[in-house]
Amino acid sequence: MIQLCRKDKEKVYQAIRSGNIDAADMALPNLIDDIILSMKKHGLLEMLPCALPDKRSHNHHIPFEILLCLAVTAKLKIKTSLTDVPFAVNDAQLLAELGWNIWDNERCLNEGLFSESVMRKLLSKYSSEEWICFYNSYVQKHLMPKLDIKPNIHILDCTKIPVNLQNENYENSSVVKIDGETFRGYKLGVLRGIMDDSGIAEEIVFGTLKTHDLELVKDMLKTTPCLKAYDILINNRGFLSREILNYLKTERKVDTYIPARENMIIFEDAVNLAKKAGKWQKHPNRKRKEQEIQLVTDLGPLWESDEPEKDVPINACVVHDKKTEEYFVFMTTDTERTARQIISTYELRPEIEEDFRQMKDFWKITDFKSTQYNYITYHIVMTLIGYLYFQVYKNMEEGKSYIGKSLPVVMKNYKESRPKSVVIYSGQYFGIFPFLEFLQLYAECTLEARQLLDPILAKV
């Protein structure tokens, strides 16, 4: 039977002296629990249930915040199955900091805090759309205001979420050919805000793989509260649209940075104008020693929409690779910028590609244990929140030593920063004891109480 235990060290002391102990376990610090503790300290965990209504008709004795926190923690620990969620936290200090502790007198912590059916029943009550709304609401209405995160440079991109091509049971999946290779799956669109030393996925959209990148994100670009006047949006060629570029500049006062395709008139003319002027400068990126750049202005008339009178001005930075004799054209509606500023801004774009690479290669964002659409979306959303917590953690004082490092690198070099402790349960209460205090307590206990505590010493 599951019991909720409140923290009361004095009552547990009394119980130990009388030999009335129900259970005990060792708390072993680890990086992920440190991250979750930091999120709790900064008030981010308590906001999770504020962004998602609790639809449970029973089992309310398990706090909703705990269920959501465990789901995110499982992803941080690279656990992809629902069966992993009850095992996501077994650190006594973390459970205590969450404000509750859960003890099942028919289970030990190694068997999980509750049955996996609790999560399955919970998941079945939410649609894919509700999980996406949950993420966007949590990030925009709660996390970003709480941490005072206000990015003014944003990167937009989409990534494919592939699944087993031969399995037709994946709900709402589609099959497409990309560069001659056939894929089945979905597509994730992300608006990423740049923070001081990392980035944050501010808003996401999710759909079928057949949907064009621009179609998937078009409504988001028009309505997202993340884009503010005088912000910068960095795109790739998949989002080339004169109408959207005009809309963002005119209606939202947002400047776009985007490369031109070689088959566009504006590309050809920009290159010719740069060649004719010959005012080349060194590329600001020292790694690109073979490249030179030049500003070309007043290119707007060379790329017209269906309503040319509404077209906004465009400048471009033309890049010349002297080794390969290739040219690249990076356009912007921010006509006050120099060539160096334009190319330096656009070179921030690979950051989102690195996010996608890490989420696929290490975070297992495409490792699904179900073909149901709402489960797939749940897995993606909880993984994104876990990744978000790691990025936020690196921008906090307690995580600043990990700036610029990926999670696998950090975990490999992690050193414990918290001492070992022991959690002891008795009836409706539990207490947390630093290990040295636990040893002193053990020495004072009756033989019966020591026999209950002996398994803890055996773990050391």
Residue pairs with C-beta under 8 A, 6 or more apart in sequence:
1 104
1 105
1 106
2 61
2 62
2 102
2 103
2 104
2 114
3 102
3 103
3 104
3 105
3 427
3 428
4 61
4 62
4 100
4 101
4 102
4 428
5 100
5 101
5 102
5 103
5 425
5 427
5 428
5 429
5 430
6 100
6 101
6 428
6 429
6 430
7 96
7 101
7 429
7 430
7 431
7 432
8 429
8 430
8 431
9 431
9 432
9 433
11 426
11 429
11 431
12 424
12 425
12 426
12 429
12 430
12 431
13 431
13 441
15 21
15 426
15 427
15 429
16 424
16 426
16 441
16 445
16 449
17 444
17 445
19 445
19 446
19 448
19 449
20 426
20 427
21 424
21 425
21 426
21 449
21 452
21 453
22 103
22 105
22 425
22 426
22 427
23 103
23 105
23 108
23 424
23 425
24 422
24 423
24 424
24 425
24 452
24 453
24 455
24 456
25 90
25 92
25 108
25 109
25 422
25 423
25 456
26 92
26 420
26 421
26 422
26 456
26 459
26 460
27 91
27 92
27 93
27 94
27 420
27 421
27 422
27 423
27 432
28 91
28 420
29 91
29 93
29 416
29 417
29 418
29 419
29 420
30 91
30 414
30 416
31 410
31 411
31 414
32 73
32 76
32 77
33 73
33 89
33 91
33 93
33 94
34 398
34 417
34 418
35 76
35 389
35 390
35 393
35 399
36 45
36 69
36 72
36 73
36 76
36 89
36 94
36 389
37 93
37 94
37 97
38 393
38 396
38 398
38 399
39 45
39 389
39 392
39 393
40 46
40 94
40 97
40 98
41 97
42 146
42 147
42 396
43 146
44 142
44 143
44 146
44 147
44 389
44 392
45 65
45 69
45 98
46 65
47 138
47 142
47 143
47 146
48 64
48 65
48 68
48 69
48 72
48 138
49 64
49 65
49 68
50 138
50 141
50 142
51 134
51 135
51 137
51 138
51 141
51 142
52 68
52 126
52 130
52 134
52 137
52 138
54 60
54 64
55 122
55 125
55 126
56 64
56 121
56 122
56 125
59 118
59 121
62 102
62 114
62 118
63 99
63 100
65 98
66 98
66 100
66 102
67 85
67 118
67 119
67 122
69 89
69 98
70 85
70 86
70 88
70 89
70 113
71 85
71 88
71 119
71 378
71 382
72 382
72 385
72 386
72 389
73 88
73 89
73 386
74 80
74 84
74 85
74 87
74 88
74 382
75 363
75 379
75 382
75 383
75 385
75 386
75 387
76 386
76 389
76 390
77 84
77 88
78 362
78 363
78 364
79 85
79 87
79 88
80 364
80 367
80 368
80 369
80 379
81 369
82 116
82 119
82 120
82 123
82 369
83 116
85 116
85 119
86 112
86 113
86 114
86 115
86 116
86 118
86 119
87 110
87 112
87 113
89 95
89 98
89 113
90 109
90 110
90 113
92 101
92 421
92 422
92 423
92 430
92 432
93 418
93 421
93 432
95 101
95 102
95 423
96 423
96 430
96 432
101 423
101 425
101 430
102 113
102 114
103 425
103 430
104 111
104 113
104 114
123 374
123 375
123 378
124 374
126 134
126 374
126 378
127 374
128 172
128 206
128 373
128 374
128 376
128 377
131 374
131 377
131 378
131 380
131 381
132 204
132 205
132 206
132 377
132 381
134 381
135 204
135 381
135 384
135 385
136 203
136 204
138 385
139 200
139 201
139 202
139 203
139 388
140 202
140 203
140 225
140 226
143 149
143 388
143 392
144 150
144 200
144 202
147 392
149 193
149 195
149 200
150 228
151 193
151 194
151 195
151 199
151 200
151 202
151 226
151 231
152 228
152 230
152 231
152 232
153 193
153 194
153 231
153 232
153 234
153 345
153 348
154 191
154 192
154 193
154 194
154 202
154 226
154 227
154 231
154 232
154 233
154 234
155 191
155 192
155 194
155 199
155 233
155 234
155 348
155 349
155 351
155 352
156 189
156 190
156 191
156 192
156 217
156 221
156 233
156 234
156 235
156 239
157 189
157 190
157 192
157 235
157 236
157 238
157 349
157 352
157 353
157 356
158 187
158 188
158 189
158 190
158 213
158 216
158 217
158 238
159 187
159 188
159 190
159 356
159 360
160 178
160 183
160 185
160 186
160 187
160 188
160 209
161 185
161 186
161 187
161 188
161 209
161 365
161 366
161 376
161 380
162 183
162 184
162 185
162 209
162 366
163 170
163 173
163 184
163 185
163 186
163 366
163 368
163 371
164 170
164 184
165 175
165 182
165 183
165 184
167 184
167 371
169 371
170 184
170 185
170 368
170 371
170 376
171 371
171 372
171 373
171 376
172 186
172 208
172 373
173 184
173 185
173 186
173 208
173 209
174 184
174 185
174 186
174 208
174 209
174 210
175 182
175 183
175 184
175 209
176 182
176 183
176 209
176 210
177 183
183 209
184 209
185 209
185 366
186 206
186 207
186 208
186 209
186 376
187 206
187 207
187 208
187 209
187 211
187 213
187 216
188 204
188 205
188 206
188 380
189 204
189 205
189 206
189 207
189 213
189 216
189 217
189 220
190 201
190 203
190 204
190 352
190 355
190 356
191 201
191 202
191 203
191 204
191 217
191 220
191 224
191 226
191 227
192 199
192 200
192 201
192 202
192 351
192 352
192 355
193 199
193 200
193 202
193 226
194 348
194 351
195 391
195 395
196 395
197 394
197 395
197 400
197 403
197 404
198 391
198 394
198 395
198 403
199 351
199 352
199 355
199 391
200 388
200 391
200 392
201 355
201 384
201 387
201 388
202 224
202 226
203 220
203 224
203 226
204 381
204 384
205 216
205 217
205 219
205 220
206 377
206 380
207 216
212 238
213 238
213 239
214 238
214 239
214 240
214 241
214 244
217 239
218 244
221 227
221 233
221 244
221 247
221 248
222 247
222 251
222 252
227 233
227 248
227 252
227 254
228 254
229 252
229 253
229 254
230 253
230 254
230 255
231 254
231 255
232 254
232 255
232 257
232 334
232 345
233 248
233 254
233 255
233 256
233 257
234 256
234 257
234 258
234 345
234 346
234 348
234 349
235 256
235 257
235 258
236 258
236 259
236 349
237 258
237 259
237 260
237 261
239 258
240 258
240 260
240 261
242 303
242 304
242 305
242 311
243 305
243 306
244 256
245 256
245 258
245 312
245 314
245 333
246 305
246 310
246 311
246 312
248 254
248 255
248 256
248 333
249 255
249 256
249 312
249 333
250 310
250 312
255 332
255 333
255 334
256 331
256 332
256 333
257 330
257 331
257 332
257 334
257 342
257 345
257 346
258 330
258 331
258 332
259 328
259 329
259 330
259 331
259 346
260 266
260 267
260 270
260 303
260 316
260 329
260 330
260 331
261 267
262 268
264 303
265 302
265 303
266 299
266 302
266 303
266 314
266 316
266 329
266 331
267 329
269 299
269 302
270 296
270 299
270 302
270 316
270 318
270 329
271 318
271 327
271 329
273 296
273 318
274 280
274 294
274 296
274 318
274 320
274 327
277 294
277 296
279 294
279 295
280 292
280 293
280 294
280 320
281 292
281 293
281 294
281 339
281 340
282 292
282 293
283 289
283 291
283 292
283 293
283 319
283 343
284 293
284 340
284 343
284 344
285 291
285 343
285 344
285 347
290 321
290 322
290 323
290 324
291 319
291 320
291 321
291 322
292 319
292 320
292 322
293 317
293 318
293 319
293 320
293 339
293 340
293 343
294 317
294 318
294 320
294 339
295 315
295 316
295 317
295 318
295 338
295 339
295 342
296 315
296 316
296 317
296 318
297 315
297 335
298 313
298 315
299 314
299 315
299 316
299 331
300 311
300 312
300 313
300 314
301 308
301 311
302 314
303 311
303 314
303 331
304 311
305 311
312 333
313 333
313 335
314 331
314 332
314 333
314 335
315 331
315 332
315 334
315 335
315 337
315 342
316 329
316 330
316 331
316 332
316 342
317 329
317 330
317 332
317 339
317 342
317 343
317 346
318 327
318 328
318 329
318 339
319 327
319 328
319 329
319 330
319 343
320 326
320 327
321 327
321 328
330 342
330 343
330 346
332 342
332 345
334 342
337 345
355 387
358 387
358 406
358 407
359 365
359 383
359 384
359 387
360 366
362 406
362 407
362 408
363 383
363 386
363 387
363 407
364 383
365 379
365 380
365 383
365 384
367 379
368 375
368 376
368 379
369 375
369 379
370 376
390 407
393 399
393 402
394 400
394 402
394 403
394 405
395 403
402 410
419 434
419 435
420 434
420 435
420 460
421 432
421 433
421 434
421 435
421 438
422 432
422 433
422 435
422 438
422 456
423 430
423 431
423 432
423 433
424 430
424 431
424 433
424 453
433 441
435 460
438 453
438 456
442 450
442 453
442 457
445 453
